[in-house]
């Protein structure tokens, strides 16, 4: 059984389980304690999401879609508790308050809405003006942010390894894009289809950051979660689309395990078949294509990827080769047999993914 009109929601976090697993085994309780609690909380939320999907549950009353071309944002404060959504603290059109976390969440929801509307003509994540809800200050020292199929949730981090999860706007865009995928291609969250699900969130999360900053593909840092890691961590971000496997190399966190090509594809049963790890391959393909095409990445390369995500031909169990083939077709249909098509073909060739 699925919900949301046949679109099955999944529980998706920005910090992959392998990072929290590593922290949970650390000898320092200041690091291991928050990580263990975060893993336990993630497991509980994941189970709750599956039960709601499989057997149904008492769904929250559906909010009316936003009218016109304006977002309908509501930010809640969990007060470091675990009950969702929490206390309503900011609604659409209200002035910023004294809580910077609330203000960043509100702004990030707006930035995501703006990119999808102004660039791709999409009204909110469902295309029909779905209200955007977010909860901040979730749990105590919670080391993650997630999309639970209905709303965004942000932890404050433990302050030792992770800082406030509302700091990077691409984290907000990443998680909300899981909602876009939920309402469109509905990619299965396992193996290569799950890695594509994660990659699409990284791609559009990065584009939201670039759009907000007015950056070209050449100017962008192509990092996911820059500013999230605490000063003590030897690393720049959670992931790098430009150079997968180089985002961090830290005594506590270990080394970034993402591969940049199929030759180094990671076969694992953990993390739903390595969805946060092998996403580095399609991530890198997007980076190669975007920088080769040049200009603003959301205009051409992003448009090609968006066409595939929303075009109705991407199957739920799509593999990398399936997705790559559709991007080549989309590039040809939208831009003809020119530089854009050649850039997309070359990008997939460089990462070792064959187009059919």
N, C-alpha and C positions, 0 to 999 in steps of 0.2 A: 504493500500500500504506500502511496506517495501522497504528499500534501502539496499545497500551493498550485493547484490546477495540474497535477501530474508531475511537477518538478520536485524532485526529492532533495530536501536540504541536508547538508552535511555539516559536521562540526569541524571548523578549520581554524588553526592557530597560526600566528606569525612565527613563533619560536618553535623549531622542530623538536620532537621528542628526544633525539639523540643528544642535543645540547643540554636539555634539562637532566637527562640520565647521567651525563658526565658530571654535572654539578652536584647531583644528588649523592654521588659516591665520594665527594670531596671530604677530607677529614675536618675541615673547618665548618662548624655548625652554622656559622653566619651565612655560608654559601649553600650547604647541603639542606638545611632546614627549609628555606623558602622554595628551593627547587623541588623537594619531595612533596611539599604541600601543593605546589603548582601542578605537579604531575597527578596527584590525587584528585585535585579539583578538575583538571582536564578530563581525566578518566570518568569522573562522575557526570560532567556535562556531556561528554560523548555518549555515554550510556543513556542519559536522559533524552538526547536527540534521537538516538536509534529507537528507543521505546516509543517516543511520540510519533515517529515516522511509521513504525511497523504496526503498532496496535491502536494508534490514534491517541489523542489526549484532549484535554480541555483547552482548546485554542483560545488565545486572546482575541477579544473582539476586533474585527478588522477595522482599521482606521480608514477614513475617507481619503481618497487620493488627493494630492495637492492640485489646486486649480492653476491653470495657466502655466507659465514657464518659470515658476519660482519653487524652491525647495520647501519642504515642510519638516523642519528639524526640531527634535526634542532631545535634550541632554538630561540624564538622570544621574544622581549621586548615590552609590551603594553604601557610602559611609563605612567602607572597609568591611562590609558584611557580604554575604553570598546570595542574598535575595535579589532577584531581578524583577522589574527594572530598577527599583530604588526610588528615591525622592526626586520629583521633577524640579530641576533647578534653572533650566533655560529653555525657552520656546522660540519658535520662528519670529524674527523681527525684534526680539528683546535686546536690550543693551548689554554689552559685556559686563561681567561682574568681577569680583576680586580673585576668583579662582582661575588661575592660568590654565589648568588642566581642562576645565569646562570650556573655556574659550577656545583652546586649541582643538578640542573635539568638535565643537560647533563649526569652526572654520574649516576643518578637514572634511566634514560632511558636505559643506558648501562647495569646496574645491572639487570634490569628486562629482557632485551633481553638475557643476558648471562644465567640466570637461566633457562628460557624456552628453549633455544637452547641446552645448555650443559647437562641439566638433562633430559629434555623431548623430545629433538629433534625437537622442534618447532621453525620455523624461523619467528620471530616477532609475533605480537599478532594475525595476521590472518593466520599464518602458511606458508605464501608465501612471506615473506620479506617486509611487509608493512613498509614504512618509519615512523619513530617515531617523531612527532612534539609536541612541548610544548611551551606555552606562559607564561612568568613570569611577575611580577609587573602588574598584571591585576587590573584595577580600583584602587580606593584609599581606603586604610584600609579594603580591601576585606577579609572577614573572611571565606574563603573556598578554596577548590581546586576541580576541576571537570573534568570528561571525558564527552565530548559532542557528542560522536559518531564518531568523526573524530580526535580529538587531546586532549592533556592535557592542563589545564589552572590552574595557581597557583596565589593566592593572597598573599600579604605580611603580612596579619593579621593586627589587630588594635594596637598591641604592649601592650595592657592592659590585654587581655584574651588569644588571639592567637598570636603566633609568625609566622615567615616565614614558609609557607606551603611546602617549599622544604627541610626543615630540616630533617624530618623523611623519610628515604628511603622507609619504608613500606607504607607511604601515596602515593608515586609515584607508587609503585608496585600494591597497592590496586586499584587505578584508572585505570591503564593500564589493569589490569585483567578484569575490566568491559568490555574492548574491546575484550579480549579473549572469555569471555562469550557471547558477542554479535555475534562473528563469529562462535560459536560452539553451545552450548545448547540454547542460546537465551532466557534465562529464563524471564518470564513475571515479570515486576517490581511491584508486588502487593502481599500482604499477604505472605504466606509461600514460594511461588516461588521467590518472591522478597527478602525475608529474606535469602534464599539460595544464591541468586545472590550476596547480600551483604557479606554473610559469605564466599563464595568462594574468593571474593576479599580480605577479611581479612586474610584468610588462606594463599593464595599465596603471599600477601603483607608481611605477617610475615615470610614466607619461604624465600622470597627474602632478607629480613633483616638478617635472620639466615645464609643464604648462603654467603652473603657478609662478615659477621663477623666470619664465620667458626664455628658457635655454634651448639652444639648438642641440642636435645630436652630438656635435663636436664639443660643445661646452659642458654637457651633462657629466656627472661622475659615475652614473650607472650603478650606484650602490643602493642596496635595499636595507633600510633601517639605519642609515648614517645618523649619528647622534644618540642612538639608543644604548650603546655600550658605555659603561662607566669608565672614567679615566684610567683605572688600574688595568683594564683589559688591553692586551696587545692585539688590536684589531680596529678596523674602520667601520664595520657594519655586519649585518647578518649574512649577506650574500653580495656577490659582485657579478653583474651581467657581462661586464667587460672582460673580466678575468676570473671565471669561476674557480673556486679553490683557494683564493687569496684574500678573502674578506677578513679573516682573523687567523692568527697562529699564536695561541696563548697557553701558558702553563696549566691553567685551570680548564679552559674550554677545549683545548686541543687545537687541531688544525682543521680549517674549513674543508669538508669532504666532497664538495661539489665537483663533478667532472665537467669538462668543457666540450667533450666529444664522445661519440659512441664507443671508441676504443677503450675508454675508461669508465663505461657504464657500470654502475654498482648494482650487483644482484644481492638483494637482501629481503628478508621477510619482515623486517622492522619498518616502522614509519609507513605502514600501508604499502610496502614494497618500494620504499625509498622515494616517496613523492616529493619531499623537500630537498632531496639530494640530487636525483637525476633531472630535476627541473632546470639544473644548470645548463643542460644541453640545448633545449629550445630557447632558454634565456639568451644564450650566447649567439644562437642563430639570429635572433631578433636584433641584438646589438650589432652584429656584422652587417645585416641588411640595412639597418637604420643609418649607420655611419657611412655606408657606401652610397646610399641615396642622398644623404645630407639634408640640411635644412631642419625644420622642426619635425621630430620623429612622429608626432601624433598625426601629421597631415597625410603622409603617404604610407609609411610602414605600419603605423598604428591603424590606419584605415583598412589596409589589407588584412591584418590580424582580426580587426573588428568584424569585417565582412565574413570571415570564416566562422568566428564565434557565434554570430547571430544569423548566419545565412541558411540554417536548417539542414545542411548537408553533413555536419560534423556529428558522428555517431557517439553515443555515450561511452563506448568502449574503444574509442579511437586510439591508435598507436601513433608514435612520432611520424612514421612514414605517411600515415593517412592525413595527419594535420599538415605536414609539409607539402604534400601533393595539392591540398586544397588552397594553401597560400599561393602556390605557383599559379593555379587556375584563377584565383582572385586577382592576383597582380596582372595577369594577362587581360582579364575581363575589364578591369578598371583603367589600366594604363597602357594596354597594348604591348607589343613586343619590343619594348625599349629598355632603358637603363634600370627601371624599377624591377622588371621581370628578371633581368640578368642578375641584379643584386640579390634577389630572393633565392634564385636557383643556386648561386654561388655560396650563399650563407649556409644553406642546408648541406651542400657538398662539403664545405669546410668542417662542419661538425659531424660528418659521417652518416647523415640520414639520407637515404635514397628516396627520391620522389617516384611515385608509381606512374 
